[in-house]
């Protein structure tokens, strides 16, 4: 007896026949939304309520909701407010798999291999907490990772006796190169290494790591190891996700973790974990799922009948109107065209780096090459603290950020919501600081 039939027997199957018209109209998560032409950047900007009072060069932090996402959120919110019990029972049996499938259409791989989370931090913590490791096993990470990775690993080590080793993959970020990264990686791996944790695009410097080449090197090392000694490659991909035209299942890593409320323009409080079959098999669930795993507990299904991503998606009650609106963000990016999105963001970032690179009073830390950078540009202005640069620019009507690390830099993040004129105005203000 499947769970749907079980709930129907309890009276939850009447659903649409007793719902108000507004709820029936709201039941399809793939609503019509807003269509936009491929590469229509002006049209895209009009979909956002983002204020025009400032030049926005820090929108990667937390996305403003574009109209199709906002409309979907409101649709689900209204229906939940009108009749939360019926509306939730109509959706929770199937909607997670629909969302995962929409994610797979954008990011690659299979929907069943994608778990839904609330953020990159939650995803990192779930993966590193759930890995089947033993005392004495080692996790290798880099000194370039964000607080969320650092602390997720520290907490895991404190609980289990797992060892943590940290390495620098480069000294001067502006001069990062594949050969040096691979040499440092190989020299740091030892017989106890079971996991390598890295970040695709470093929010500290703007460096984009050569993940494919690093994955190939780990694969070569794994060929010499027994199955129980294989190294898993886990990637925090949030600052490449929504920019780079990449099928994550072909990137070479075993786990790819990202929030979707940054470059993806997804609803705030949403994220994904993609894992290949090998990686998921070496991971335990940390938070009970409310989807198919509940069926197993009820005795209505067998464990092997539950897709692994569904089993790993944390249960409990979430901001459902936000999670259920996530497919609209993937749809919007696909309408724009992944290759066009990548090209546009790289173009604006290249313009930014070229401009800063010509200023004698500016030190540019982000590599000039798009092969080693993505949507973040980090720099110093001589004689000024990064936070002073940020404050001064804000007074000029330009919102930027400084990197929240022990060594901090000023940071621009040119995105799809910017244009060439805005970049030139921002560069002019930095030039005037000389």
C-alpha positions, 0 to 999 in steps of 0.5 A: 500500500503506497503512502498516497493510497494510505492518505487517501484512505484517511480522507486527504485524497479529496483534495481538489474536489473540495478546494476553493477555485484559487487553490485549484488554480495554484496547484501546478508548480510549473505555472506560466511565469514570465518568458524572456528572450535569450540574452535579453539583459534589459528585459531581465532587469525589468523583472526585478524590483531591485532599486535603481537608486544605487548601482548594485555590485553586490547582488550575489549576496542574497538575490532579489526575487525576479517576477516569475519567482516572486509570483510563484512564491505568492501563489503558494503562499496565498494557497497555504494561507487559505487552506494549509492542510489541504494544500500541503497534503496535495503537494508534499508527496510529489513536489520534491521530486518535481523540484529536483528534476527541474534542478537536474534540467539546469545543472545536469545529472539525475533528479533522484541524485539531488537533495534539497536544502535551505542553503550552502551552509546546510548542504555542507554540514549535511554532507560532512556530517553524514560521510562514513568516516572513522577516527584517524581518517583525514579530510584535506581542505584548503585555506581558501574555504569559507567559514561554513566549510571550515566549521562544518569540518571542525564540528565533524572532527570534534565529534568523530576523531577525524583529522583535518589538514589544510593546504594553500593551493596558491600564494598569489591569487592573481598568478594561480595556475593549474600545474602549481595547484595540482602539485600542491594537491598531490603532495598533500594527499597521504594514505589516510586522506579520504575526503578532499574539500574545496571551493569552486570560486573563492569569495576571498579572492575571486579565484576559480579553481580548475576543478576538472583537472583536480578531479582527474588527478584524484581519479588517477590516485584512486585507481591505485587505491582499494575501494575503502581507501578511495578519496571523495571530492566535495565542492562548494560550488555556490559562486560558480552556480548560476554563472558557469555553463557547466553540467555538474555531473561532468565536473568530476567531483563527487558532491556539488553543494550550492545555495540557489538564492545567490547567482541563480536568483532562486527564492531565499532559503533554498539550496541543492546537493548533487552527489553521484551514486558512489558518493551517496552510498558513502553517506548517511542521512543527518536529518530525517526526510519527510518524503519517501523515507517516511513511507519506509518508517510507515511500512509502506515502502522499501528503502531501495524504493526511495530516491537517494536525493529524496532520502537525504533532503531534510524533513520538517516544515520549511518555507514551502512557498519558497522551496516550491517556487525554485523551479521558476529560477531554473526556468528563467536561467534556461530561457536566458541560455546558460552559455549566454549567462556565462559569457555576459558575466565574464564580459562584465567582469573582464571589463572590471578587471581591465579597468582596475588593472590600469590603475597604479593605486589599485592592486588586483588579486583576482586573475585576469583570465576567465579560466581562473575567475568567474563573477567576483573581482577582489582588489585593494586601493592603496592607503585605504581599508576595504571597509572604507572603500565600501563606505565611500562607494556607498556614499557615491550610490554604488553598493559593493562589499569587502571580503569577510575573511581575516585578510580582507579585500574590496570586492565587486561582483558584476552580474546579469543585473548590471551593464557596461555603463554602470561598470564604467561609473564604478571604475571612475569612482575607484580611479578618483581615489588615486 
